[in-house]
Amino acid sequence: MVPAPNETYIFYVTSSGVSPEDVIERANASPSIERVRQIQSGESDNTFEIKIQGTKTTAQALIERGAYVRSGTITRGEGTLIAEVPANTEIRPFVEAVQAVYPSAALLAKRNREHPHHPEPDLNHELEEMLTARQLEILLSAYLAGYFDYPRASTGAELAETFDITSPTFHQHLQAAHQKVLTLLFSNRNEGD
């Protein structure tokens, strides 16, 4: 899932056990889905890009309160989200936010995880500091939509359309993000390398 401007979220979803045509038909019938596009098709799995604007989803409700949504599944109409929240955080507001969208939702489990201590900022944190929000959105979407796969699952023009920008603007953001990522990766190398 990639948050975008104007209360827009772009979801990258893998389906199995249902035809791509059924997924697209159901998505197009939903008033909350602005756009759906099949990215990849496989023997048993298909990947889609789904753009939702202005409609509150459970994932959005969690993200707005500071949670990180790790994954989600829907099977036979029942969904499960796995999210992380900061340590020592009261969980009840997160549950209530989800129940405001889906009143019958319930918390299935709560677990504490130990995270290793990193004295130096990790790569993800540094990238978030270096990249603009738009560059991060575009880089993440390009990755999730298969732009970097061979053969490409999505073109720059398709991703530009997802973000309602021109193809040159998309490529400009992507190029700037690439430059910053490569600078971060290679800036600590010795001068002689």
C-alpha positions in Angstrom: 0.0 0.0 0.0 1.3 3.4 -0.9 -0.2 6.6 0.5 -0.5 9.4 -2.1 -1.8 13.0 -2.0 -5.4 14.0 -1.7 -6.5 11.1 0.6 -5.5 8.6 -2.1 -4.1 5.2 -1.4 -2.7 2.8 -4.0 -2.9 -0.9 -3.1 -0.9 -3.6 -4.7 -2.9 -6.8 -4.3 -2.3 -10.4 -5.2 -5.3 -12.7 -5.8 -5.5 -16.4 -6.1 -8.4 -18.7 -6.6 -10.4 -16.1 -8.6 -10.2 -15.0 -12.2 -8.6 -11.7 -13.0 -11.8 -10.7 -14.8 -13.8 -11.3 -11.7 -11.4 -9.1 -9.6 -11.6 -6.3 -12.2 -15.4 -6.6 -12.5 -15.9 -6.4 -8.7 -13.4 -3.5 -8.4 -15.1 -1.6 -11.2 -18.5 -2.1 -9.5 -17.2 -0.7 -6.2 -17.9 3.0 -5.7 -14.8 3.4 -3.5 -12.3 2.2 -6.2 -11.2 4.9 -8.6 -9.1 2.6 -10.8 -8.0 -1.0 -11.1 -5.3 -2.4 -13.3 -3.9 -5.9 -13.7 -0.1 -5.8 -13.4 1.0 -9.4 -13.6 -0.7 -12.7 -14.3 0.5 -16.1 -13.3 -0.7 -19.7 -13.3 -2.4 -19.3 -9.9 -1.8 -15.7 -8.8 -2.6 -12.3 -10.3 -1.3 -8.9 -9.1 -3.4 -5.8 -9.4 -3.0 -2.1 -8.7 -6.0 -0.6 -7.0 -6.4 3.1 -6.5 -8.8 4.3 -3.8 -9.6 8.0 -3.2 -11.7 9.6 -0.5 -13.1 6.3 1.0 -11.8 5.3 4.4 -10.3 1.8 4.6 -9.2 -0.1 7.6 -5.6 0.2 6.5 -6.0 4.0 6.1 -7.5 4.3 9.6 -4.5 2.4 11.1 -1.9 4.4 9.1 -3.4 7.7 10.1 -2.9 6.8 13.8 0.8 5.8 13.2 0.5 2.1 12.5 2.5 0.3 9.8 0.4 -2.2 7.9 2.6 -5.2 7.2 0.1 -7.3 5.3 -3.6 -8.1 4.7 -5.6 -11.0 3.4 -9.2 -11.5 2.4 -10.6 -15.0 2.1 -14.2 -15.7 1.4 -15.2 -12.2 2.4 -13.3 -12.2 5.7 -10.2 -10.0 6.0 -7.2 -9.9 8.3 -4.7 -7.1 8.7 -1.3 -7.4 10.4 -0.1 -4.1 11.6 2.8 -2.8 13.8 2.5 0.0 16.3 5.2 1.6 18.5 6.0 -0.1 21.7 4.0 0.8 24.8 1.2 2.2 22.7 -2.4 1.8 23.8 -4.1 -0.5 21.3 -7.7 0.4 22.0 -7.7 3.6 19.7 -6.4 1.4 16.8 -9.2 -1.1 17.3 -11.8 1.6 17.6 -10.5 3.2 14.4 -10.9 -0.1 12.5 -14.3 -0.6 14.0 -15.4 2.8 12.9 -14.9 1.5 9.3 -16.0 -2.1 10.0 -18.1 -2.3 13.2 -17.8 -6.1 13.4 -14.0 -6.0 13.3 -12.1 -7.6 16.3 -8.6 -7.8 17.5 -7.4 -11.3 17.1 -4.0 -11.1 18.8 -1.4 -8.7 20.2 2.3 -9.6 20.3 5.3 -7.7 21.5 8.4 -7.9 19.2 11.9 -7.3 20.1 13.7 -5.1 17.5 17.4 -5.1 17.4 19.1 -1.9 18.6 20.8 -0.1 15.8 23.2 2.7 16.9 23.2 4.1 13.4 20.1 5.1 11.6 19.0 2.2 9.3 18.8 2.5 5.6 15.0 2.9 5.5 15.1 5.8 7.9 17.9 7.5 5.9 15.9 7.0 2.7 12.8 8.5 4.2 14.9 11.5 5.3 16.6 12.0 1.9 13.6 11.4 -0.4 10.7 13.8 -0.8 7.3 12.2 0.0 6.5 12.2 -3.7 9.8 10.5 -4.6 9.3 7.8 -2.0 5.7 7.2 -3.3 6.9 6.9 -6.8 9.9 4.7 -6.0 7.8 2.4 -3.9 5.0 2.1 -6.4 7.4 1.5 -9.2 8.9 -1.4 -7.2 5.5 -2.9 -6.1 4.1 -2.5 -9.6 6.9 -4.4 -11.3 8.5 -1.5 -13.1 12.0 -2.8 -12.3 11.2 -6.4 -13.2 12.3 -8.0 -16.5 10.2 -7.9 -18.5 8.5 -4.9 -16.9 5.1 -5.5 -15.4 4.2 -1.8 -15.5 5.4 1.0 -17.7 6.3 4.5 -16.6 3.2 5.8 -18.5 0.9 3.4 -16.6 2.4 4.5 -13.3 2.2 8.2 -14.3 -1.5 7.7 -14.9 -1.9 6.2 -11.5 -0.5 9.3 -9.9 -2.3 11.7 -12.3 1.0 13.1 -13.6 2.7 13.2 -17.0 5.2 10.5 -17.9 8.1 13.0 -18.0 7.2 14.1 -14.5 7.0 10.5 -13.3 10.4 9.8 -14.7 11.9 13.0 -13.2 10.8 12.0 -9.7 12.0 8.4 -10.3 15.4 9.7 -11.6 15.8 12.0 -8.6 15.0 9.1 -6.2 17.4 6.8 -8.0 20.2 9.4 -7.6 19.5 9.8 -3.9 19.4 6.1 -3.3 22.6 5.5 -5.2 24.3 8.4 -3.4 23.3 6.9 -0.1 24.6 3.4 -1.1 27.9 4.5 -2.6 28.8 7.7 -0.6 30.7 5.8 2.0 33.0 3.9 -0.4 36.6 4.8 -0.5 37.7 7.4 -3.0 40.0 4.8 -4.7 37.1 2.4 -5.5 
